[in-house]
Amino acid sequence: MERDALIRSLVEAIRMLTHAELVDYSGHCSARRDGDSFYINSGASIRSTLTAADIVAIDFDGELREGTARPPLEFPLHAEIYRARPDVRVVMHTHPKWSTLLTMVGAPFRPVFPQGALLGDVPVLDSPLSVNTRDMGARAATALGAGRALLLKSHGAVVVGADMIEGFALAIYLEENASRQYMAMQIGSPYVFSDAEQEVCRARLGSPALFRTASLRPLAVDSRAALPASAPAPPRLRRGYERHSRSAGLQPCSWTVR
């Protein structure tokens, strides 16, 4: 994806994840820039009103390649995943309520609805500490392995994707599965999809078309700030959120951000 469009799509993803209450005041998302650097929202940025001016580019050691603001302290989480996983183009670190609650009581994440099967059995990094060193980042990357998601004990979640829409959709699916699992646990023992059922769901719901064909409107004019007027439109995630929400049987949020 062209640079300006990639930055705009990153801004839109972070703002929508914030309004979906998955990214709070200290969450951060990134997109691979090239072989050894990536774009990420700055540490001091306000996530709900993020603009392109809040995005910086850094290398795997945290040195600035573009911009002047400081990156978030947990940039090693992103850097070490990109270092270990050449296939990953997007990393999203969120602080979701239901997914984190499961880790607080040692309840493993289990696929309990079709879209949850896209994530499988999600591992947990057994530490609540900030992933702000290369060693901690490497531990997280090792725990993630070849998977799509990782839970951080009593802390949050990490989701990776081949592009922005895939990463965005998987972040939504992770938390929705966790909320359904948690609610079902209050009644009894939730039904967990078998390995065979998960394979069927992945074959039907994990196709490239699911994540890449949406033609979407930008979330807000503000997300275009500091970009040239001629910049091509990015994969616009608002309608993508609505599409993936409805496919999961959810009611999309009402977007009022300007």
C-alpha positions as a printed Julia matrix, in Angstrom:
258×3 Matrix{Float64}:
   0.0     0.0    0.0
   1.18    3.53  -0.8
   2.66    5.38   2.21
  -0.05    8.01   2.77
  -2.87    5.52   2.34
  -1.2     3.14   4.8
  -0.88    5.88   7.42
  -4.51    6.92   6.93
  -5.74    3.36   7.31
  -3.67    2.99  10.5
  -5.2     6.18  11.92
  -8.71    5.0   11.08
  -8.13    1.58  12.63
  -6.84    3.04  15.9
  -9.69    5.53  16.16
 -12.34    2.9   15.54
 -10.76    0.41  17.93
 -10.74    3.2   20.53
 -14.44    3.92  20.02
 -15.15    0.2   20.17
 -13.47    0.32  23.61
 -10.64   -1.99  22.63
  -7.88    0.62  22.61
  -7.75    2.99  25.58
  -5.39    5.82  26.48
  -2.29    3.68  26.1
  -3.02    1.14  23.37
  -1.07    1.23  20.13
  -1.15   -0.24  16.64
   1.47   -0.4   13.92
   1.99   -1.19  10.26
   5.18   -2.49   8.68
   6.96    0.22   6.66
   9.74   -1.88   5.16
  12.03   -4.72   6.22
  13.29   -3.11   9.42
  10.92   -0.26  10.33
   7.25    0.39  10.99
   4.65    3.12  11.51
   3.1     3.45  14.98
   1.07    6.02  16.91
   3.2     8.15  19.21
   3.15    7.52  22.94
   1.58   10.88  23.8
  -1.12   10.75  21.12
  -4.81   10.9   22.04
  -6.17    7.76  20.46
  -9.78    8.88  20.0
  -8.8    11.98  18.02
  -5.71   10.59  16.33
  -4.5    12.19  13.09
  -1.77   11.35  10.62
   0.48   13.86  12.41
   0.48   11.5   15.43
   2.05    8.66  13.45
   5.82    8.17  13.54
   8.1     5.71  11.8
  10.78    3.91  13.82
  13.23    1.09  13.28
  13.37   -2.05  15.4
  15.59   -0.27  17.95
  13.15    2.61  18.37
  15.14    5.14  16.36
  12.99    7.64  14.46
  12.82    7.34  10.68
   9.92    9.79  10.23
   8.35   12.3   12.61
   9.59   13.9   15.82
   7.35   12.53  18.6
   8.46    9.72  20.86
   7.08    6.25  20.14
   5.17    4.37  22.85
   7.31    2.69  25.49
   6.09   -0.72  24.37
   7.45   -0.38  20.83
   9.63   -3.52  21.42
   6.43   -5.58  21.4
   5.87   -4.59  17.78
   9.53   -4.63  16.78
  10.21   -8.16  17.98
   7.08   -9.56  16.36
   8.04   -7.96  13.04
  11.58   -9.26  13.48
  10.36  -12.82  14.11
   7.46  -12.85  11.65
   8.23  -11.55   8.13
   4.65  -12.44   7.14
   3.13   -9.94   9.6
   2.24   -6.51   8.22
   0.1    -5.19  11.09
   0.36   -5.48  14.89
  -2.44   -4.3   17.17
  -1.98   -4.06  20.93
  -5.33   -3.54  22.63
  -6.6    -3.51  26.2
  -9.92   -5.37  25.84
 -12.02   -6.02  28.93
 -13.39   -9.53  28.41
 -10.26  -11.07  26.93
  -8.19   -9.69  29.8
 -10.66  -10.92  32.42
 -10.15  -14.48  31.21
  -6.41  -14.19  31.82
  -6.98  -12.83  35.33
  -8.59  -16.07  36.45
  -6.52  -18.45  34.35
  -9.41  -19.34  32.03
  -8.04  -20.28  28.6
  -9.48  -18.59  25.53
 -11.56  -21.11  23.6
 -13.42  -20.65  20.28
 -17.12  -20.5   21.13
 -18.52  -18.85  17.99
 -17.59  -19.14  14.3
 -15.4   -16.06  13.95
 -13.56  -17.03  17.12
 -12.34  -20.1   15.27
 -10.19  -17.83  13.1
  -8.05  -17.3   16.19
  -7.98  -20.86  17.53
  -6.66  -21.48  21.04
  -4.9   -18.23  21.92
  -1.74  -18.5   24.08
  -1.05  -16.29  27.09
   2.16  -14.47  27.98
   2.5   -15.24  31.68
   3.45  -11.74  32.78
   1.37   -8.61  33.45
   4.38   -6.32  32.99
   4.81   -3.77  30.24
   6.45   -5.18  27.12
   8.96   -2.33  26.96
  12.29   -4.11  26.52
  13.72   -6.19  23.7
  13.79   -9.22  25.99
  10.1    -8.85  26.86
   9.27   -8.27  23.21
  11.12  -11.44  22.25
   9.21  -13.35  24.93
   5.95  -12.1   23.47
   6.99  -12.99  19.93
   7.98  -16.49  21.06
   4.67  -16.95  22.88
   2.76  -15.78  19.8
   4.65  -18.22  17.58
   2.95  -18.65  14.22
  -0.44  -17.65  15.62
  -2.69  -14.67  15.01
  -3.25  -13.54  18.59
  -1.65  -13.48  22.02
  -3.15  -12.55  25.37
  -1.03  -10.71  27.94
  -1.87  -11.8   31.48
  -3.91   -9.16  33.34
  -2.81   -6.65  30.71
  -4.28   -6.91  27.23
  -4.03   -8.56  23.84
  -1.95   -8.58  20.68
  -3.37   -9.38  17.24
  -1.39   -9.62  14.01
  -2.51   -9.56  10.4
  -1.39   -9.61   6.81
  -3.06   -6.21   6.29
  -5.01   -3.58   8.2
  -8.5    -4.97   7.63
  -7.49   -8.47   8.68
  -5.83   -7.22  11.86
  -8.81   -4.98  12.63
 -11.36   -7.75  12.11
  -9.41  -10.25  14.21
  -9.15   -7.74  17.08
 -12.94   -7.4   17.0
 -13.45  -11.17  16.81
 -11.07  -11.86  19.7
 -12.98   -9.67  22.11
 -16.42  -10.77  20.92
 -15.48  -14.42  21.41
 -14.13  -13.65  24.88
 -17.29  -11.8   25.89
 -19.52  -14.66  24.73
 -17.28  -17.18  26.46
 -17.34  -15.2   29.7
 -21.13  -14.81  29.64
 -21.64  -18.5   28.91
 -19.35  -19.38  31.83
 -21.79  -17.61  34.19
 -24.47  -20.1   33.17
 -22.51  -23.3   32.73
 -19.75  -24.84  30.67
 -19.56  -23.22  27.21
 -19.59  -25.38  24.11
 -16.17  -25.18  22.49
 -15.85  -25.75  18.75
 -14.06  -29.0   17.94
 -10.86  -28.98  15.9
 -12.82  -30.18  12.88
 -15.45  -27.46  13.32
 -12.74  -24.84  13.67
 -11.16  -26.01  10.42
 -14.48  -25.66   8.61
 -14.98  -22.15  10.02
 -11.47  -21.11   9.03
 -11.99  -22.43   5.51
 -15.27  -20.53   5.11
 -14.58  -17.34   7.06
 -10.83  -16.91   6.7
 -10.65  -16.37   2.95
  -8.76  -13.33   1.62
 -12.04  -11.96   0.25
 -13.45  -11.61   3.77
 -10.69   -9.2    4.79
  -9.8    -7.46   1.55
 -12.84   -6.68  -0.59
 -14.62   -4.03   1.48
 -14.89   -0.58  -0.12
 -15.23    1.75   2.83
 -15.71    5.39   3.77
 -13.11    7.22   5.88
 -14.08    7.52   9.55
 -13.49   11.26   9.76
 -11.94   14.19   7.96
  -9.47   14.57  10.83
  -7.86   11.24   9.95
  -6.64   12.86   6.73
  -4.76   15.66   8.47
  -1.21   16.33   7.28
  -1.74   14.31   4.11
  -1.67   15.74   0.59
  -5.08   16.26  -1.0
  -4.09   13.93  -3.82
  -3.45   10.98  -1.5
  -5.38    7.92  -2.69
  -8.13    6.61  -0.46
  -7.03    3.82   1.92
  -8.97    0.66   2.7
 -11.65    2.58   4.59
 -12.39    0.64   7.71
 -15.73    1.97   8.87
 -17.84   -0.11   6.54
 -15.37   -2.93   7.08
 -16.15   -2.8   10.8
 -19.87   -2.84  10.04
 -19.47   -5.72   7.6
 -17.48   -7.86  10.0
 -19.78   -6.99  12.9
 -22.85   -8.12  10.99
 -21.13  -11.29   9.78
 -20.49  -12.09  13.44
 -24.09  -11.35  14.42
 -23.18   -8.1   16.2
 -24.76   -4.65  16.16
 -22.23   -2.15  14.76
 -21.42    0.96  16.79
 -22.83    4.32  15.82
 -19.96    6.51  14.63
 -20.25   10.21  15.46
 -16.6    11.3   15.36
 -15.84   14.36  13.21
